[in-house]
Amino acid sequence: MRAAARALRPGGVLAIWSAARDEAFTQRLKAAGFAVDEVTVYARYDKQGNGKGAKHVIWFAKLDAERQDTAL
């Protein structure tokens, strides 16, 4: 998590995909100082835009300005 935080530019967003939810991972992101938005998406969509197949998770994680400074 520290390496990811250091790699982000100010205002940057870390995005991580997974085939399944993982509450422990969400908590690790938060404990590392990230504000986390966990989004559930379908694996695919039909021509009408309807979600099909398995649901996946994408975490969008962003450091607040104070944490960004200390990660560098």
C-alpha positions as CSV (number, residue, x, y, z in Angstrom):
1,M,0.0,0.0,0.0
2,R,2.8,2.4,0.8
3,A,4.4,1.8,-2.7
4,A,1.1,2.5,-4.3
5,A,0.6,5.7,-2.3
6,R,4.1,6.9,-3.2
7,A,3.5,6.2,-6.9
8,L,0.4,8.4,-7.0
9,R,0.7,12.0,-8.1
10,P,-1.2,14.6,-6.1
11,G,-4.9,14.0,-6.7
12,G,-4.2,10.6,-8.4
13,V,-6.5,7.7,-8.1
14,L,-5.5,4.0,-7.5
15,A,-8.0,1.6,-9.2
16,I,-8.0,-2.1,-8.4
17,W,-10.2,-4.8,-10.0
18,S,-11.3,-8.0,-8.4
19,A,-13.6,-10.8,-9.3
20,A,-15.1,-10.7,-5.8
21,R,-15.6,-8.4,-2.8
22,D,-13.0,-8.4,-0.1
23,E,-13.9,-6.5,3.0
24,A,-10.4,-7.1,4.5
25,F,-8.8,-5.5,1.4
26,T,-11.2,-2.5,1.7
27,Q,-10.1,-2.1,5.3
28,R,-6.4,-2.3,4.4
29,L,-6.9,0.5,1.9
30,K,-8.6,2.6,4.5
31,A,-6.0,1.9,7.1
32,A,-3.3,3.0,4.7
33,G,-5.0,6.4,4.5
34,F,-7.0,6.0,1.3
35,A,-10.6,7.3,0.8
36,V,-12.2,4.3,-0.8
37,D,-15.1,3.9,-3.3
38,E,-16.0,0.3,-3.9
39,V,-18.0,-0.1,-7.1
40,T,-19.8,-3.4,-8.2
41,V,-20.0,-3.9,-11.9
42,Y,-21.2,-6.7,-14.2
43,A,-18.6,-8.7,-16.1
44,R,-20.2,-7.7,-19.4
45,Y,-23.2,-5.8,-20.9
46,D,-25.5,-6.6,-23.8
47,K,-26.2,-4.3,-26.6
48,Q,-29.0,-2.7,-24.6
49,G,-26.7,-1.9,-21.8
50,N,-28.0,-4.5,-19.4
51,G,-25.5,-6.1,-17.1
52,K,-24.8,-9.8,-17.6
53,G,-22.7,-12.5,-16.0
54,A,-20.8,-12.3,-12.8
55,K,-20.5,-9.2,-10.7
56,H,-17.0,-7.8,-10.2
57,V,-15.6,-5.1,-7.9
58,I,-13.4,-2.1,-8.7
59,W,-11.9,-0.1,-5.8
60,F,-11.1,3.5,-6.5
61,A,-8.8,4.8,-3.8
62,K,-7.5,8.3,-3.3
63,L,-5.2,9.8,-0.7
64,D,-6.3,12.9,1.0
65,A,-3.8,15.8,0.6
66,E,-2.3,15.4,4.1
67,R,-1.7,11.6,3.5
68,Q,-0.3,12.3,0.0
69,D,2.4,14.6,1.5
70,T,3.5,12.0,4.1
71,A,3.6,9.1,1.5
72,L,6.3,10.9,-0.5
